[in-house]
Amino acid sequence: MKAWRFYGFGDMRLDDIPVPPMRPGHVLAQILCVQPSVTEAQLAFGIPTLAFDKIKQRLESEAPVQLFGHEYCARIVEIGEGVTRFKPGDRVAARAKLPCGQCALCVDGRASLCRKGPIIGFQLPGCFSEYALLPEIALTHVDDQISDSEAACLQSLSDSVAAVETAALRIGDSVAVFGQGSMGLECMQIARVSGAGRIIAVDVRPEACAMARELGADYVIDASQEDPVARIKDLTGGNGADVVFECAGGSPKQGLAGIASLTQAIDAVRSGGSIIGVSFFGAPVSLPIDLLRERSIRYVFPDISTLQHLEHTVRLVSSGRVRLKPAITHVLKGIDKVPEAFEITANKGKYKAINPAQVMICE
Ligand SMILES: [Zn+2]
């Protein structure tokens, strides 16, 4: 089969490799649609972010290595021994982070807290290939009403479901979302159907602001034109938002906000309110801790998404409560287009992309 393998940072090649042999508890699946996550796209070019050191080590000791590709839709062609929930022909999407099944947390029934299990595309081969061997515990059925292209977004959406659950919204809470990339738009829409009161979306890109408006934000602030903190205070009776999702931070070289959006989130949340940290910054960040302490601000980070979160994404999308299609701006055809998808996804601002660029591997 054809599979993209990494020989180093910025060096990916389309190789012919054997189809992986079947294992118990696994399925062999044909990849229909796959997209790099923003983190994967940055790592592919050697930009420091989450898991950079681990990827660098794998490249130095194992290259060529099949890396990345945990956001995909696939069709099962064969099932391994012990697989009960799926049959050949089923369409599936997957979660990325898997429990190890052996540590004290897993044995204790708290597998969702496990950090020792493998991640698809990082420790396990991902799906920038024609076929992949996938663990059954990662997978969910994809509803017929969901397209291959939308299904490739479900993994990221399940992380957003976990992020909104972490926020523990109360009905009527005012919610501000900094950054209207794919996760910002997802958190915004999930918060909306999970009891949020007024929803305020913030971005600096006109196309992202327009998308937030289309997908149901009550107020959209173009932070390149006006001060988002002053406007959020104004919209919340001077208090600030009850909950702020910070989804814009990261390297300015990739068009992200640095730590400016985090500083603004701290100023825009009400005292005793919560900031949900969705962004990865790729470097240590200096914070006004005493100010957070003084104002009793909860700066919390999303839990890992579980199979239950992933299954909920299928309901959210097939019922139309969350819309993914409008944000899918770049769809490429053919496995040879994968490097182009990495380039676009690593530089979404430059290409006016909202969702990562997708590749239809097989039609
Ligand atoms: Zn474990």
Boltz pocket constraint, residues with backbone or C-beta under 6 A from the ligand:
constraints:
  - pocket:
      binder: B
      contacts: [[A, 99], [A, 100], [A, 101], [A, 102], [A, 103], [A, 104], [A, 105], [A, 106], [A, 107], [A, 111], [A, 114], [A, 115], [A, 116], [A, 117]]
      max_distance: 6.0
